[in-house]
Amino acid sequence: MFLDEVPFHGLAKTQRNRKHMSMKALLSVMLISCLSIFALSAQEKPKKPKKKVNPAMAPVDDIAGLPRVLLIGDSISIGYTVEVRNLLKGKANVHRPLTNCGPTIKGLEELDKWLETGGVGKKWDVIHFNWGLHDLKYMGPNGENLADPKAGTSKQQVPPKEYQKNLEQLTDRLQKTGAKLIWRNTTPVPEGCQGRVVGDSAKYNEIAAGIMKKRNIPTNDLFTFTNENPGLIREANVHYTAEGSKALAKDVVQSITPHLP
């Protein structure tokens, strides 16, 4: 039968079937393409790099028979922790809370937990501790960090009178551990620092000195050490250079070593 002899309705049906099959084939191809692209993109999607852990925050496994030392402090102490461990390698197990110990208000909340660092119930031989830089910094009315000290709405995170009360409580708690305590006074605030006032470290250190004298606790005077070596600290910043932190570590070790059993 010739094409012109096919009934019109049969021809139309045949064309519709062919068109339908073509659409299905096209959709299948498109679906397969989309799935392929999705699979390929999923394979090629870069993995998020693992967040690097500060080696100062790495847990320490004790070496049996060595004295146990605990460093308590803020980011200044975090900066010298690793070098202190290196310098006391084979002489002491040096731990720190796996956090920035911040102001005295944080210490009151978490000190008991910090004293369990490295194992519940284990004895500390030496505790080298500090609070101050976070206490004296200025906060905004809604908790804004490092607010402008000149703003009428700003206030110190822990004012001097409250700092004295808190530090007395913390020191009394530390004395109950039976460890040899070493107070590390608060390091200087250089000119140009945001949220802090030059000279406040000396004021807070004076308060701490009275507390430590009353309790016969020696002081590791990093405040004076820094003022005598101004190149150790960064410009307009309370933090230290890498070499500065190593220098602090040597001074810290010199204060700890005589008290190791």
Buried (B, 14 or more C-beta within 10 A) or exposed (E): EEEEEEEEEEEEEEEEEEEEEEEEEEEEEEEEEEEEEEEEEEEEEEEEEEEEEEEBBEEBEBEEEBBBBBBBBBBBBBBBBBBBBEBBEEBBBBBBBEBBBBBBBBBBEBBEEBBEBBEEEEEBBBBBBBBBBBBBBBBBEEEBEBBEBEEEEBBBBBEBEBBBEBBBBBBEBBBEBEBBBBBBBBBBBBEEBBBBBEEBBBBBBEBBBEBBEEBEBEBBBBBEBBBEEEEBBEEEEBBBBEEBBBBBBEBBBEBBEEBBE
